Amino acid sequence: MAVAERTIATWEQQLDDLVIRAPFDGVVTTKDSQPGEMISPISAGGGFTRTGIGTIVDMSSLEIEIDVNESYIGRVEPGSRLKPRWTRIPIGRFPATSSRSFRRRTGRNPR
C-alpha cells in the first residue's frame, strides 16, 4: 500500500510540475514558445531550447510613452487624466494619469 501511495504522490507531483504559474497578476502580451519546445530558465545555447514562454505585463504599474498630436500638447500637464487606447492588445481604453510632460522642440518653430 505504501508503494502505491508513493507512486501516486510522484505522479501528482509530475502533473503539478506541468502547470505554469505567473509570479503576479497581469496580461500576457507575447507568446514566445510553441507546444513541444523545450523551456529552460537559463540560456542553454541550443537552437531548440527557449528561455521563456512569454511576457506578462503588470497593468497596475504600467508606464507608457505616448506621442501626442502637437495641436493637443498644450492640454497635457502632470496629473492630467488620460484614456489611452492600445492598438496591439485588445483591452480597449484604460484610465491613466500623466506623471510628467516633455515638450520637444522641432525645427519648425525655433525660439
C-alpha positions as CSV (number, residue, x, y, z in Angstrom):
1,M,0.0,0.0,0.0
2,A,2.8,2.4,0.8
3,V,4.5,1.9,-2.6
4,A,1.2,2.7,-4.3
5,E,0.8,5.9,-2.3
6,R,4.3,7.0,-3.1
7,T,3.7,6.2,-6.8
8,I,0.5,8.3,-6.8
9,A,2.3,11.1,-5.0
10,T,5.1,11.0,-7.6
11,W,2.6,11.2,-10.5
12,E,0.7,14.0,-8.8
13,Q,4.0,16.0,-8.4
14,Q,4.9,15.4,-12.0
15,L,1.4,16.6,-13.1
16,D,1.7,19.7,-10.9
17,D,5.1,20.4,-12.5
18,L,3.4,20.8,-15.8
19,V,1.2,23.7,-14.6
20,I,2.5,27.2,-15.5
21,R,2.0,29.8,-12.8
22,A,2.7,33.5,-13.1
23,P,4.5,35.3,-10.3
24,F,1.9,38.1,-10.4
25,D,-1.4,39.1,-11.9
26,G,-1.1,40.6,-15.4
27,V,-1.8,40.4,-19.1
28,V,0.1,38.1,-21.4
29,T,1.5,40.3,-24.2
30,T,3.7,37.9,-26.2
31,K,3.8,34.1,-26.6
32,D,7.4,33.3,-27.3
33,S,7.3,29.5,-27.5
34,Q,5.4,26.8,-29.2
35,P,4.0,23.5,-28.0
36,G,6.7,20.8,-27.9
37,E,9.6,23.2,-27.5
38,M,12.0,22.8,-24.6
39,I,12.0,25.6,-22.0
40,S,15.0,26.4,-19.7
41,P,15.3,29.0,-17.0
42,I,18.9,29.7,-18.3
43,S,20.3,30.2,-21.7
44,A,21.1,26.7,-22.9
45,G,22.6,27.8,-26.2
46,G,20.7,25.2,-28.2
47,G,18.6,26.0,-31.2
48,F,15.5,24.2,-29.9
49,T,15.6,25.5,-26.3
50,R,13.8,28.7,-25.2
51,T,14.5,30.7,-22.1
52,G,10.9,31.8,-21.7
53,I,7.4,31.1,-22.8
54,G,6.0,34.6,-22.9
55,T,5.8,38.1,-21.5
56,I,3.4,39.2,-18.7
57,V,2.7,42.9,-18.0
58,D,1.5,44.1,-14.6
59,M,-1.1,46.6,-15.8
60,S,-1.4,48.2,-12.3
61,S,2.1,49.7,-12.5
62,L,2.5,50.2,-16.2
63,E,4.5,53.1,-17.5
64,I,3.9,54.1,-21.2
65,E,5.2,56.7,-23.5
66,I,2.5,58.5,-25.7
67,D,3.0,60.6,-28.7
68,V,0.5,63.5,-28.7
69,N,-0.5,65.5,-31.7
70,E,1.0,68.9,-31.4
71,S,-2.4,70.6,-31.5
72,Y,-3.2,68.9,-28.2
73,I,0.2,69.0,-26.4
74,G,-0.7,72.2,-24.5
75,R,-3.5,70.3,-22.7
76,V,-1.2,67.6,-21.3
77,E,0.2,68.5,-17.9
78,P,1.4,66.4,-15.0
79,G,-1.7,64.9,-13.3
80,S,-3.8,65.1,-16.4
81,R,-6.3,62.3,-16.8
82,L,-5.8,60.3,-19.9
83,K,-7.6,57.4,-21.7
84,P,-5.0,55.8,-24.0
85,R,-6.0,53.0,-26.3
86,W,-3.9,50.0,-27.1
87,T,-3.6,49.1,-30.8
88,R,-1.9,45.7,-30.3
89,I,-3.6,44.4,-27.2
90,P,-7.4,44.0,-27.3
91,I,-8.2,45.6,-24.0
92,G,-9.6,48.9,-25.3
93,R,-9.1,52.1,-23.4
94,F,-8.0,52.2,-19.8
95,P,-7.7,55.1,-17.3
96,A,-4.2,56.7,-16.8
97,T,-2.7,59.7,-15.3
98,S,0.3,61.6,-16.7
99,S,3.2,61.8,-14.4
100,R,5.2,64.3,-16.5
101,S,5.2,66.1,-19.7
102,F,8.0,66.6,-22.1
103,R,7.7,69.1,-24.9
104,R,10.2,68.5,-27.6
105,R,11.3,71.3,-29.8
106,T,11.1,70.8,-33.5
107,G,12.9,72.7,-36.2
108,R,9.6,74.3,-37.3
109,N,9.1,76.8,-34.5
110,P,12.5,77.8,-33.2
111,R,12.6,80.1,-30.1
